[in-house]
Amino acid sequence: MKPPYQPIRCDLYDYLEIACLFGYRLQVELASGQTFEAKALTTRVQGGEEFLTLQNGEATREYRLDAITAITPLDSGARFGRVVLAP
């Protein structure tokens, strides 16, 4: 069973929206310790939980936002740097 969803702060959610709007390639850090690179596609809400959809090559995956600890845009000229979403 998954733990209850813990929403991220609204100001941090804005960075995810910007990443999706510009299709930034991100370095994503997960609470599990895993890191990977992927393109930000979109965010969505389902059943009170928020998700980020990422594309890595041909694969598209969704991650619950409280499972993501940080994102760093890899595109030159990105409008923000590394953002920590969860401690």
Backbone bond lengths (Angstrom), bond angles and torsions (degrees), N, CA, C in turn:
res aa  C-N    CA-C-N  psi(-1)  N-CA   C-N-CA  omega(-1)  CA-C   N-CA-C  phi
1 M - - - 1.439 - - 1.526 109.49 -
2 K 1.336 115.66 134.83 1.458 121.01 179.07 1.529 110.50 -74.51
3 P 1.337 116.63 147.11 1.465 118.64 174.25 1.528 109.51 -68.19
4 P 1.341 117.51 157.73 1.468 120.22 178.51 1.528 110.69 -57.80
5 Y 1.319 115.41 144.22 1.466 121.14 -179.37 1.521 111.06 -66.86
6 Q 1.332 115.97 133.90 1.457 123.19 175.98 1.527 108.17 -112.74
7 P 1.341 118.37 104.81 1.465 119.81 -177.54 1.528 111.96 -62.48
8 I 1.325 115.40 150.65 1.461 120.01 175.02 1.527 108.17 -88.40
9 R 1.326 116.24 163.39 1.468 120.78 179.59 1.531 110.44 -64.81
10 C 1.311 116.64 147.51 1.468 122.25 -177.88 1.527 112.37 -59.57
11 D 1.337 117.63 -38.98 1.456 119.49 -179.02 1.533 111.12 -66.02
12 L 1.306 117.55 -29.88 1.467 121.06 176.97 1.526 110.90 -76.11
13 Y 1.316 116.96 -34.71 1.472 121.84 177.55 1.526 110.20 -59.25
14 D 1.340 116.31 -34.35 1.465 121.00 179.65 1.529 111.69 -57.71
15 Y 1.323 117.81 -37.10 1.467 120.45 178.85 1.530 111.03 -64.65
16 L 1.312 116.81 -37.24 1.464 120.14 177.50 1.527 110.42 -65.44
17 E 1.328 116.45 -40.89 1.464 120.91 178.08 1.527 110.97 -62.97
18 I 1.333 117.21 -41.72 1.468 121.03 177.77 1.526 109.84 -63.17
19 A 1.327 116.69 -44.41 1.468 120.84 179.63 1.528 110.92 -58.59
20 C 1.321 116.47 -40.89 1.467 120.82 179.56 1.529 110.94 -71.04
21 L 1.327 116.97 -42.70 1.458 122.12 -179.30 1.526 111.25 -56.56
22 F 1.338 115.86 -42.68 1.461 120.70 -177.90 1.530 112.85 -95.72
23 G 1.323 117.30 -0.60 1.462 120.72 179.03 1.515 113.01 61.96
24 Y 1.331 116.19 38.69 1.460 120.16 -178.16 1.519 111.43 -62.81
25 R 1.314 114.17 145.17 1.455 121.34 167.71 1.525 105.64 -86.19
26 L 1.313 116.68 128.20 1.460 122.09 -173.42 1.519 111.87 -118.88
27 Q 1.320 114.98 149.01 1.465 120.37 161.23 1.515 103.90 -92.88
28 V 1.319 116.56 122.35 1.456 122.67 -176.06 1.518 108.89 -109.83
29 E 1.320 116.05 132.03 1.464 122.17 177.17 1.529 107.63 -113.49
30 L 1.323 116.68 124.83 1.460 121.62 -179.40 1.523 111.31 -100.68
31 A 1.322 115.32 158.15 1.472 121.26 177.75 1.524 111.06 -59.58
32 S 1.316 117.50 -25.84 1.469 121.77 179.70 1.526 112.62 -72.33
33 G 1.355 116.18 -10.60 1.459 120.71 -177.12 1.520 112.64 98.84
34 Q 1.322 117.61 -11.74 1.460 122.47 179.20 1.528 109.79 -70.48
35 T 1.334 116.80 141.27 1.461 122.15 172.03 1.522 108.23 -128.86
36 F 1.322 115.94 147.36 1.463 120.87 178.73 1.522 108.99 -160.58
37 E 1.330 115.75 167.96 1.457 121.89 176.57 1.515 109.02 -109.57
38 A 1.343 115.45 140.25 1.459 120.46 179.43 1.523 109.20 -162.15
39 K 1.316 116.05 160.16 1.460 122.71 177.90 1.526 109.73 -89.45
40 A 1.342 116.43 132.20 1.463 121.68 177.70 1.531 109.19 -75.61
41 L 1.330 116.73 127.21 1.463 120.96 -179.39 1.524 113.07 -107.85
42 T 1.322 117.51 -56.93 1.454 120.42 -176.22 1.523 110.71 -163.20
43 T 1.318 115.47 166.56 1.456 121.80 171.81 1.519 107.55 -117.06
44 R 1.323 115.78 157.52 1.466 119.28 176.44 1.521 109.27 -156.12
45 V 1.313 114.72 161.71 1.463 122.28 178.51 1.519 107.84 -120.96
46 Q 1.322 115.77 134.48 1.470 120.75 175.77 1.519 108.15 -145.55
47 G 1.305 115.70 126.47 1.454 120.60 177.20 1.518 113.71 57.88
48 G 1.327 116.85 33.53 1.459 120.54 179.55 1.515 114.75 80.99
49 E 1.326 117.65 2.47 1.464 122.13 177.23 1.524 109.35 -109.97
50 E 1.347 116.44 144.50 1.456 121.91 -179.82 1.527 109.26 -105.87
51 F 1.333 115.60 142.49 1.463 122.06 -176.39 1.522 111.02 -132.42
52 L 1.327 115.75 150.24 1.458 123.61 171.76 1.523 107.04 -113.45
53 T 1.327 115.72 128.24 1.462 121.32 177.48 1.519 108.27 -97.62
54 L 1.330 115.63 127.53 1.459 123.06 -177.49 1.522 110.04 -125.85
55 Q 1.332 115.49 148.65 1.463 120.50 177.50 1.520 109.01 -120.13
56 N 1.325 114.77 130.22 1.457 122.02 177.02 1.521 106.42 -128.66
57 G 1.326 115.79 103.78 1.466 119.57 -174.24 1.510 109.09 65.12
58 E 1.310 116.63 -125.84 1.469 121.76 179.55 1.526 112.18 -86.72
59 A 1.321 117.33 -15.89 1.463 121.31 -175.05 1.527 111.67 -86.59
60 T 1.324 115.31 136.37 1.460 122.40 174.65 1.520 107.32 -119.70
61 R 1.346 115.89 129.73 1.472 120.28 -179.19 1.514 109.47 -136.01
62 E 1.324 114.61 154.61 1.456 121.40 175.77 1.521 109.20 -111.75
63 Y 1.335 115.10 142.56 1.453 121.12 177.84 1.524 108.51 -128.31
64 R 1.315 115.62 132.23 1.455 120.04 174.92 1.522 107.43 -64.42
65 L 1.323 117.18 136.28 1.459 120.23 -172.78 1.518 113.71 -60.91
66 D 1.312 118.03 -30.87 1.464 118.30 179.54 1.533 112.52 -77.16
67 A 1.327 117.16 -0.57 1.469 121.34 173.96 1.526 111.39 -94.41
68 I 1.341 116.46 -8.74 1.466 121.96 -178.96 1.520 108.02 -99.96
69 T 1.334 116.70 123.27 1.464 119.46 -179.77 1.519 112.43 -92.38
70 A 1.346 118.05 -31.38 1.463 120.23 -179.38 1.526 110.24 -160.21
71 I 1.335 114.46 155.20 1.464 121.49 172.11 1.524 108.18 -132.13
72 T 1.330 115.25 146.44 1.465 121.57 175.66 1.520 107.84 -134.59
73 P 1.339 118.26 119.50 1.464 118.88 177.27 1.525 110.57 -69.53
74 L 1.317 115.79 139.86 1.457 121.53 -178.74 1.528 112.12 -103.95
75 D 1.327 117.13 -5.85 1.463 122.11 -179.85 1.527 109.97 -78.54
76 S 1.333 116.88 137.87 1.462 119.22 174.91 1.526 108.19 -68.59
77 G 1.309 116.13 142.81 1.459 120.53 -179.42 1.516 114.32 79.40
78 A 1.323 118.05 11.31 1.464 121.15 178.61 1.522 109.43 -58.58
79 R 1.312 116.40 151.46 1.463 121.54 -175.48 1.518 113.73 -83.91
80 F 1.325 117.97 0.85 1.454 121.66 176.03 1.519 108.49 -155.86
81 G 1.320 115.89 166.53 1.457 122.45 176.95 1.523 110.15 -105.27
82 R 1.309 116.17 -152.11 1.468 120.40 -178.80 1.532 110.42 -62.00
83 V 1.329 115.32 132.88 1.466 121.83 179.50 1.522 108.05 -122.35
84 V 1.327 116.37 124.05 1.457 121.90 177.22 1.530 107.39 -91.08
85 L 1.336 116.01 118.99 1.464 121.73 -177.19 1.518 112.15 -91.77
86 A 1.314 117.01 -28.86 1.467 120.95 -178.14 1.523 108.59 -146.05
87 P 1.319 116.28 147.49 1.473 118.99 -179.80 1.520 112.04 -68.47
